[in-house]
Amino acid sequence: MTESFPRQQARTKRFSLGVPRAFRVSPGGGRVVFLRSRSGTDPVTCLWVLDVATGTERLVADPDVLGGAGKPEDLPPEERARRERVREQASGIVAYATDASAETAVFTLSGQVYAVDLTSADARPYKVKTHTPALDPRPDPTGRTLAYVHDGALRITGLSGQAWDRLLAGPEGAKDVTYGLPEFVAGEEMDRHRGYWWAPDGSALLVARVDNTPVQRWHIADPANPGAETRQVAYPAAGTANADVSLVITRLNGRQLTVQLDHEYLVTACWQDGHDPLVVTMSRDQRTMRLLTVSPVTGATGVIREDTDPQWLEIVLGVPVWTRSSKIVWTADDNGTRRLLVASMADLHDGTARPVTPPGLQVREITGIDGDTVLFSASEAEPAEIDLYAYGPDALTKLSKGPGVHLGQRSGGTTVIASRTLDTDGLRVVVNDGLRIPSHAEQPEVPAPAPVMLAAGERGVRTAVLFPSWHKQGEGKLPVLLDPYGGPHAQRVLSARSAYLEAQWFAEQGFAVIVADGRGTPGRGPEWERAVAGDLATPVLEDQVCALTAAAEKFADLDTGRVGIRGWSFGGYLSALAVLRRPDVFHAAVAGAPVTDWSLYDTFYTERYLGFPAADSAAYRGSSLHLDAERPVVLPQRPLLLIHGLADDNVVVAHTLRLSGALLAAGYPHQVLPLTGITHMASSETVAENLLRFQLNFLRGALGVGTATPQPR
């Protein structure tokens, strides 16, 4: 062992450095484009191409060569915000876009746009004439023209050395209006990180116009530097106004058409060769979603399909998209299963489209289209396993092999499958069942996790239990540490060894660690997800207690008289909730970046589960933590550590400060650890490393746990 696990995990960005990602297969299947840093210690991400015929990799763009080795990045605020939304921790080329043939790729470094020919071994990246800083550059499908956003306006310029640049949509410098960028909730909650879409022939663009004027302004300060100006953010808290989002069709000759949207939320859009644009909208209460077709001539819209649900509808990534035979790929919730639809526009419109996947196979994401073949990820009987499937035409095939978490891309008959399993470290990427795209990630300095998987209680709560590698059953009681996320849109119990590295490190310190995915988490179908409707507290906490009870019944070595819980974001909320509402079960908690008052969280997420604060105030009161802190103390007071980044613009520090104030007023002892300059990611190496140690020391003291034997790693 050369260094501590906390240090290694922080330095390697949670072992993500050196891991290939962001795969793009050329239409002919001959090239696979991807991102990867050169080693598991190198934070600078490069652009690579794999030649499928020869099996050779080629480095096509190296930021150290283009921008100077060791030179710090100069990122515009909008790019920093985008990286925060996608939880990007690396540097260098962290995103790219290509033309339709995947012959040209474009990317930015410190706000400067570069382009590179992907087909020539001798090609070198070149600077593209743009205004700087440039955001989200994307070539048109023909590879002739580049669009990008600068100063809130959409601009275009030529590729291949053409020296021209002009404004296309939006007055530059407009204070609260942008063209071509997503609004806050689109990036944070909808996984829509773009705001414009090219026409297939490169003659026009479908552009999102975002007016943030109605959105309230919050101010994020840096208390450690009182001379610094506060940062103003447009944050749409639950029950307040959202940004006004509309669409325009902008032709390269300057002509513009307005597209009238019928709902408040723009979910996504799609514009493919041979078809008019498709647009998905959603109502403010998220109970109605519409798939629309848009006339590029008039801007008029028509409803292809309308889906409704009395609680809410989930967004499925990758739809809508057209197949080669002019069928639309969509999904529908059908008797407890999220199923795949591949149907004509007419069949979708009149309701005669029928699912092409069987009951019980929960579709998660559509990952690619290859002609009439639809590639998608799904879970069947076991939600901890995510498999890769192909449908079409008229046949369903499972492509992944063995238990694990499998994702993939396909084009031109070339299939890329990226897999993580319980039997292997890290990510394994295979191309066409033969070629490998190697990962250069470091080997974790922690014993290989070997979680015991349980289906706890009558609801079968998926649970993983981890023990110290040196512990033998029956040789002594172990204090218990629950390590959940436990909320919507995130899953912790997976058939992948890499999912449990941090939990195993805590186990090595002398804990039995329990990770559980209760109601509301993904992978088990619509009914499981919607079980938290109107109450984000009771079901999720009950399921953590259920997991603990089942694990203690199975393993007599668990000491249920010493139970701690730790978590971040929703997991932080759940941890604080646990000691405040169930101190009979939980004896200490670490709550990192917790949502404590749901009226302070954003519209799209919070209103989906709890409704509108004015109309559903009881749901907000029942799910927030302040009343728990303010009520008379009749239950045992348990040690509670609150941790929060002062620069967090997602879960703002007001959540922790208000809870701390309520706890203090109630005479409830607790600790608060403020993190100067840290956002919701807590990605600083020093902070990430020492946070683990700080939490460990707190839990040891709170639970009366001594140093583990043998000496912990």
N, C-alpha and C positions, 0 to 999 in steps of 0.2 A: 504494500500500500504506500503510495507516494504522497498523498494529501488527503484531507478530510473530504467526505462526501458533500457537506454543505458548500465548501469552497469549489469543488469540482462542478457541482450542479450549477452554481452561479456563473462560473467561468464559461461553461459550455452552453449557457442559455437553456438549461434543462435538457441537455444532450441533443439539442436541435442542430448545432453546428455540424457541418459535414454531411447532413442528411439531404438526399435529393428530394425535390418537391416541385410543384407547379408544372406538371407535365403537359406538353402540347404535342400531339402527333400530327404530322403533315398529312394532308388529304390522301396522298398516294401511299402512305404508310412507311415511307423510306427514311424519315427523320423523326427523332424524338427530341424535343427541346425541353430543357429543364433548368432549374436553379440548384446550386449547391456551393457551399464554401469549400475551399481546398483541403481543409482538414477539420478534425473535431475541436481544434483550438483556434481556428481562424474565424473571426466574426464577420468577415467581408464576403458577401455572397456574389458568386460569379454566374455568368450565363454559359451553358454548355449545349452541345448537340451530339446525339448518338446517331451514327450511321448504322441503320439496322442491317444492311446487306453485309457490311464488313465487321460489325461489332465494335468499331472504334469510337472513342469519345474525342470530342474536340472542344477546347476552351475557346469560345468566340468573343467573350467580353470580360475583361478583368478590371475592376474598378481601381486597383492599385496602379495599373499601367495608365489608365485614362486620367485619374485624378491625382495621382501621386501617392506612393505608399505612406501610410501613417497619417495622411492629411485628414483632419476631422471633417465630418459631413456638415454642410451648411444647409439645413433643411428649412424650408418655409413653414410657417405655422400650420398651413392647411395640410401639408404632408405629415407633419408631426401628429396632427389630429387623425389623419387617415390611418397611420400606423397604430395609434392607440385603439382605434375602432377594431382593427383586424388583429390586435395583440401581437404586432410584429416587433421582435426584439433584435433581429440581426441588422446589419448595415450593408452598404453596397447596393447591388441590384436586387431589390426585394420584390419587384413586380415588373412585368414586361407585357407587351402586346404584340401580336403579329398580324400580317395580312391574311387573307383567306387561304392562301397556298402555303403559309408558314415559310415563306422565302425571305421575308424581312422582319426583323424584330426591332422594337423601339423601347427605350427605357430612360429613366432620368437618374442623374447623379447630382446632388446638391442643386436641384432645380434646373439643370441643363439637360436638354434632350440629346440622346445619341441614337443612331440607327446602325444596323449591321446586316449584311447579307448572310443568310444562314446556309446558303447552298455552296459557297466557294470556300475552299480551305485557305485561300490567301486573303480573304476579305478581312478588313479591319474596321472597327467601329469608327464612325465619323460624327462630328457635331452637326446638329440640324439647326438651321437659322430659326430662332424663336425669340419671343420676349421671355425674359426670365424674372422670377422663377416660373417654370412651366409645370403644370400638374396634369396627371393622368393622360399622357400622350397615347394616341391610338391611330395607327395607319388605317386608311380606308381599305376595304377588302381587295381592291385591285393593286394596292401598294404604291399608288402615285402620290397621294396627298396625306398629310398628317393633321389631325385635329388635337388640340390641347386646350387647357384652361389657364388663363393668366388674369390675375386681378379680378376674378369673378366673372370673366367673359370668355366665351368660346372663340378660339381663333383657329385658322388653318394656315398651313404652309406646305411647300413642296418637299418631296424627298429626292434622293439621288443628287444632292448638291444644288437643287433649284433654289435660287436666292430671292424668295418673296415671302411675305407674311401679311395676313390681313385679318381684321375683325370680322367675325361671322354672326355672332349672336350676343346681344347684351351690351349696354354701355359700360366701358371700363370704369372702374372706381366706384360703381354704385354701392352705396354703403351696406345695404341689407339685402340686395338681390344678386343672385348668382345664376349663371347659365352653365350647365354641364357638370355640376357637382351634386352629390347626394346630400340631403339634409341629415341632421343628427340622428334621428330615430331610424332612418334608412340604413345608415352605416352601423349603428350600435345594435339594432334589434332585428332588422329585416335581412341582413347579409347582402344588401345592395350597396356596393361600393363604387358605383359609377353613376353618371348622370347624363350620358348621351350614347346613341347607337347609330352607326353608319348604315346608310342604304347599301344594298349588295353591290350596286354599280358605282358607288362612290360619288353619286350626284347630289346627295342630300343627307341630312342627319335628323334624327329624332332627339330633341334636346329637352331636358328637364329645366324648367325655370323655377327657382326656389326663392320665395320672398319671406325672409325671416322677420319682417317688421312686426307681425302680430305676436311673436314669441317673447316671453319675458326674459329679461337680462339678469343673469347672476354674475357675481364677481368672485374670482378666485385669487386670493392674496398669497403672498409669501411672507409669513410672519417672521421668519428668520432673517429676512432682508427688508426692513421697514422702508427703505428708500426706493424699493422697486415698485413699479406701478402694478395695480391689480389687473388681472386678465378678465376681460368681459366675455361671457359665453351666452349664446342663445339656448336656453335650456327649457324644453317644454315639459314641466312637471305635470303629474296626473291632474286632470281636470282643467288645465290651462290651455291656451291656444297653441296649436301646432303651426309650423311653417305652412304657407300657402304654396302648394306645389302644382304646377301646370306643365303642359307639354306644348312645344312648338316644333313644326317641321320646317327646317331651314335648308333651302337649296343653295348650292355654291354660287348661284348668280345673285343671291341676296334676297330672293323672294321667301316670305315666311307665311306659314299657316298656323293658326291656333287650333290645338286639339282640346276639345272640351272633355274633361274628366268628370265622371259622375260620382266619384267617391273621394274621400279626403286623402286616402293613402295611395301612392303609386308604389306598387309592390315590385314590378319589374317590367321589362319590355324585350321584344325579340323582333329582328328584321332580317329575314333570310331570303336567299335568292329565289325568285319566282313567286314571292308572296308579299302581300301587304303587311305592314307591321302588326304585331300582336302586343297588347298591353294588358296588364293585370292590375286591377284596382281593388281596394278594400274599404269598407265602411269604417267609420270611427269606432264603432262598437265591435268590429272585427267578426260580426256574425254573417256578413254577406261579402262574397268575393266574386268579381266578374272578370271573365276573359273577353276582351274586346278586340275587334279588328278595326284598324284605322285606315282610312283612305288617304294615300299620300298626295292625292290631287285636290281634295276638298278639306281634309282634316276631320271629316265626319267619322263618328264611331258607330259600331254596331255590336250588339251583345251576342257572343257566340254561346256562352254558357254562364249560368249564375249558380253558385253553390251557397247554401245557407246552413247555419247550425245555431241552435238556441243558446249555446255558450260561446264558442268561438271557432274559427277555422285556422289551422296551422299553415304556414308557408312551407312549401316543399321546394327545395333548391333544384334548379335545372329545368323547370317547366315554366312556360310552354316552349316547345320546340317542334319544328316540322321534320318529318321523315322524308326520304326521297320520293315516296309514293304519295306525298301530299296528305299525310295523316298527322294530326296534332297529338303530341304526347302530353298527358295531363294525369292527375291523380284524383281519387275520390275516396272518402271515408264510407265504408260499406259494412254494416253489422260488425263493428269492432275491429275492422282491418282497414289499413290505408293501402289501397290497391291501385294498380297501374291501368290507365286508359290509353289506348292507341287507336284513334278513331278519326273519321272524317269530320270536317267542320259541321256538316249537316247532322250527323249522328250526335255530336256533342250538343248542338243547338236544340234538337228536338227531344233529347233525353234518352235516345235509344242506344247510346254507347254502352258497351258492357266491359267490365274489367277483364284484363288478360292475365292477371296473376291470381292465384288461388286464395281462398280465405285462410287467414292465419299468417300469411307472408307479409310482414309489415314493411312497406316501401319507405325508405328513408330519403334517398336523393337520386336524381337522375344525373349520372356523371358524364354521359356522352352519347352521341348519335353517330352511327356509321352506316350511311345509306338508310336501309329500313330496319337496322338493328338498333335496339335501345339498350344501353348499358346503364345499370342502376344498382345501388346498394340496398340491402334489405336484411331483416332478421326474421327467423322463423320461430321455432319453439323456444330458443334461448336468446334473450335480448342482449346478453353479454357478447354474443357472436354477431359480427356483421359480415355478410357474404356479398360477393359480386355476382350479378346475374346478367344474362343477355336475353332479350326477347326479340324475336322476329326472324322472318315473318312466320307467324302462327306456331312458334315453338319457344319454350322457356328453357334456358340452359343455365346451370350453376357453373360459374367459371372458377371460383376460388376453391382451394383444396384444404380440407382440414379446419379444425376450430381456430378462430382468430378474428382479427379485424382487418378486412380486405377492402381496398378501394381501387379504382382503375380508370383508364382512358382507352379509347379505341378509335382508330380512323384508318381507312385504306387497308383493312384486314390486319393491322398491327395492334396488338393489345398489350397495354402496360398494366401490371397488377402490383400494387404496393401492399405488403402484408406485415402485420405484427401478430405474434403469437405468444402463448405462455411458455413455449419451449425454447424461444430464441430471444436474443437481445436485439433491441433496435428494430429498424425497418429493413425489409428485404424486398427489392424491386426486381421483377422479372419481366422481360419483354418476349412475347411469343413463346413462352414456355422454355426458353433456352438462354437468351442473353440476360446478363445481369447488369444493372446500374448500381455500382457499389456505393455503400454508405461509408463515410469516413468518420462517423461519430465515435467518440471515446467510449471505452468500456467503463461502466459505472463502478466506482470503488465502494460497492456494497454487495453483500451476498445476493445471489439470484433470488428474487421473490418467488415464493411457492405458495400462493394464496389457496386456502381451502374455500371452495365455493359452496354457498348454501342458498336455498330458497326458503326464507324465514317466514314462519307463521302461515295462516290460512290464505293470505294474499300472495305468498311466495315472493317476498321482498328479496331481490337479488343482493347477496351479501358475500363479501370476501373477508376472510380472517387470516391475518399474518402473524407469525410468531418469530421470535429471535432465532437465528440459525443455530444458536448454541443451546437452545432450550429443549429439554426432553419432557414430554407429557408425564405428569405425576410427580415431578421433582420440585414443585413449588408454585405458589400462586403468583400471577402476573397482574399488575395494574392494567387497566383497559383504557385504550385511547380510541375514540370514534373519530374518523377522519372523512367527513362527508362533504359533498357539494349539496346534493339532496334536493335541488330545485329544477325547474323547467329548463329544457334546451341543453342540458349538460349531463353526461353519463360518466360515472367513475368506475363502475364494476364492469370491466371489459376483459375479454380473453386475450390479454396482451401484457406481457411481462413489464414493459416500459411504463404501464399505467400505475405501477405500485412501487417505484423506486424510492420515492420520498417516504411512503408508508413503511417500507421495509427498513429504512434508516431509523425511523422512530422505533420500530420493533427491536432493532439491534440495541437500543438503549435500555431495553428491559420492559417493554410494553407488549401486550397483545393488541394489535391494531385491527379495527373493524371498519370496513368501507361498505356503505349500503346505499342503494338507489331505491328510494321510496316512490310513492305516488307523485305524479307530475313529471317524472323524468322520462326521457324519450326511449323509443325502441319497443314499447309494449302495446302500442296502439292508442287510438283516440280516447277510449274510455279511461285508460290509465292516466293519460296526460290531463284529462279534464276533471279528474277526481279532486283537484285543488281549486276548482271554481268557487269563488266567494270566500275562500279560506286558505291562505298560504301558510298558516301556522299549524293547525291541528293535525291534518293528515301527515305532513312531512315529519313532524315530531313523533307522532305515534309509530311511524314506520322505523325510525331510528331506535326507539325503545324496543320494538318488535325484533329487530336485527340483533340487538344486544342480548335480549332474552333467549333467542334461539341459539346464539353462539355460546352463551353461558350454560345452557342445557346440554350442549354437545361436548363442551370442553370444561371439565371441572377445574382446570388451572386458572380460569378467569376470575379475578377478584372483583366482584361487583360492588364491593365496599369502597373501591378506589377507581372511579370512572371519570375520565376527562374527555373533552371534545374540543376539536379545533377545526377551523374552516375559514375560507376567504370568500368575500362577496356574498352570494346567497348562503354559502356554507358558514360565513361569519355570522349572518343573521340567525341561522339555525343553531349555531353554537351558543349565542347569547340567549336565544329563546329557550334552549334546553335547561340552562341553570336557573333562569327566571321562573319557568313554569313547572319544571320537573326536578327540583333540587333533591327530591327523594331518590332519584336515579343518577343524576349527574352531579359530580362533586367539584368540578373546575372546568373553565372554558376559556379558550382563546378565540376571540372574534375579530377577524381581519376584514377591514373595509366593509362592515356590515350595513345593509339597509335596515334602519331601525324605525323609520317613519315612512310608510309607503306613499304618503301624499307628497313626499319629496323626490320620488323616483319618476322616470319618464312616462309619458302618455302611453306609448305603444305597448310596452311591457306590462305596466301596472294595470291599465284599464282592461286588458285582456282577461286578467284573473279576478280583479276586484271590482270592476265597473267604474262608475264615475263617483268621485268623492261626495258630491252634493247629494246624489241619489242613493248611494250605497255606503253611507258613512259607517254603518255597523261593521261591514266587511273590512274597512280600513282600520277601525278601532280594534277589531278582533285579531288582525294580522300584524299590527305594529307593536313595538315593545315599550312605548312610554307608559302606558297604563299599568303594565306589569311592574315597572319601576316605581310608579307613584302610589300604588295601593299600599295599605298598611302592611307592615312586615309581620307575617304570621308563619312564613316558611323559613327554613334554614337559608342563610346567606352564604353563597358559594363564591370562591375566588374567581374573579372575572378580569381578563386582560383584553382591553380594546386597542386595536392597532389601526391606524388610518394614515394614508398619504395626504398631505396638505394640498397637493396639486391635482388631486383626483377630480376629473370633470364628469365622471360617470356616476359613481356613488360619492357625492360631495361630502367633505369632512363634517358638514353640519349634522349628518346622521349620528356620528359618534359623539359630537359635542352636545347635542340635545339629549341623547341618552345618558351621557355622563352627568349632565346637569340634573336630570330627573333622579338618577341614582343617588347623587350627592344630597339632594333635597330629602330623599327618603332615608338617608342614613345608611345606604348600602355601600360597603367598601368595595373599591375596584381600582384598577390601574389603567392608565391611558398612555400609549406610546405613539406620539406623533412622528411622522416621517417627513422631514423637510424635503421639498422638491420632488416628492415621489407621487406618481400617478396611480391609477388602479392596477397597473401591471406590476409595480414594485420591481422593476427590471434592473435597477442599479446592482452591480455585482456585489459591492460591499454590503448593501442593505439586504439583498437576497440571501447572502451567506449568513449574516449575523441574525437575521430574523429567525431562521431555524434554531440556532443556538439559544436565542432569547426565549423562544416558545418552550424549548425543551427544559430550560432551567426553571421557568415559571411553573410548568406542569409538575416537574419533580418536587418543587417546594410545596405546591398546593396539594399534591396527593401524598406527600411524605415518601417519595421514592428516592432511594439512594442510587449511587452509580452502579450500573449494571456490571455483572461479572460473566464472562471476561470483559476486559476493557472495551468500551464501545468504540465503534468506528466513527 
